Amino acid sequence: MNKLRVLVADDNGDMREVLIAVLKRAFEVVATVDDGQALIDSALASHPDVIVSDISMPKWTGPQAKHELMARGRDIPFVFVSAGENIIGELAPFVPKSQVFGKLVPAVHAAAAIKAQYSPRIQLAANGGR
């Protein structure tokens, strides 16, 4: 069964481990990184279907990394996470870190579903490989 491929970016090691634990049951976690430059490099190398990224990280913030990837022709859906509870605007979809256990997996599915209409590989993964 094909699973959606997810890259995880967070500069806090404990939080990265939490994110991985939440995501690995439903998705293939293809890479984990601890700063925005590593996020960009890893995304270009690992070709994830969705990126789960902290908003505030060293070297590049999550939103800056998203814009850089888009400038390089890689339109990868992002789900942003942060300790802040009231993040809106271009950072949607957004999941507060306090709610990752209940809301992160559905947010990743939702981000992929938007992209799936344009990508046969994501469609296949979203349908369990069928």
N, C-alpha and C positions, 0 to 999 in steps of 0.2 A: 504494500500500500504506500503510495506516495504521500508524504506529509509536506505541508508548507515549510519552507526553509526560512529560519528566523536568525537574524544577527542581533546580539544583545550588547548595548553600550551603556556603561555606567562607571563612573570613577570610584564608586564605593564598592569595595570587594564583597562585603557582606550583602549589600543590596543586589549585586550581580548574581550572587548565589541564590538569593530568593527568587529573582526573576527567572533564572535558569530552571529552578525547581518547579515553578508555576508553569512554565512554557513547555518543558520537555515531555510532558505527558501527551500533549496535543500536537506538538510540532517538532521538527528537526532543528535543533539549535546548531547552526553551522559555524558560528564564531562568537567569541565574547571579547570585548575590548574595553579599555579604561580611559580613553580620551578621543576627542573628535578627529584628530588626524588618523589614528588607528582605525576609527570607524570608516573613514573614507577609503583608506587603503584596503581594509578587509572587505568592504562592500564591493569594491572593484574586482577583488580576487575571488570572492566566494559566491557572488551573484545571489544574494538572499531574495526571497519573495517579499519579506516585510522586515523592517528594522524597528526594534524597540530601543528607544534611546532616552537617556536622561536629558533634561533640557540644559542643565549647567554642568559643563565638563571642561577640563583643561584643553588647551591648544585650539580647539574649535568647539563651540557650543553645539548641541544637537541640531537646532534650527540652522546654524551656519553650515554644518556638515550636509544637511539636507539640500540647501541651496547650492553648495559646491558640487554635490553629486548631480543635481539637475543641470548645472552648467556644463558638466562633463557628459551629458546625454543619458544619465541613469535616473529614470523616474521610478524610484522605489518607494512604495508606501511606508510611512513612518507612523508609529504609535509613540507618543511622547509620554514620559513618566517624570514626576517631580514630587518633592515633598510639599510644594505649594498646592493648595486646594482649588484655587480660583483662576486657572489658566484658561484663556479662551483665544479666539481668533485663529491665526494661521497654524496654531499648535494643535489643532484637532486632527485626529482623535487624540485625546489626552486622558490619562488615568492617574489619579493621585496615588503616590506610593502606598498610602494607607489603605487603598482599595484594590491592590493588584491581585489578591487572592480571588476576588469575585468578578472583577471587571476586565482583567488583562486579556485573558483568552478570547472572550467575545469581541474585544476591541481589535485584536489581531485578525480575527475572522472577518470583521467588518471592513478593515482596511484592505485586506486581500480581496474581498468581494467586489469592492469598487474597481480595483485593478483587473479582476478576473475577466471582466467583459472584453478586455483587450488582449489578454494573454492566455493562450491555450494551456501552457504549463501550469499556471496558477489555477485555471479552471479544473484541470485534471486532479491536482492536489486537493483542492477544495471539495471535490466529489469523491475523495478516498481512492483515487487512482482509476476510477471507472469512467 
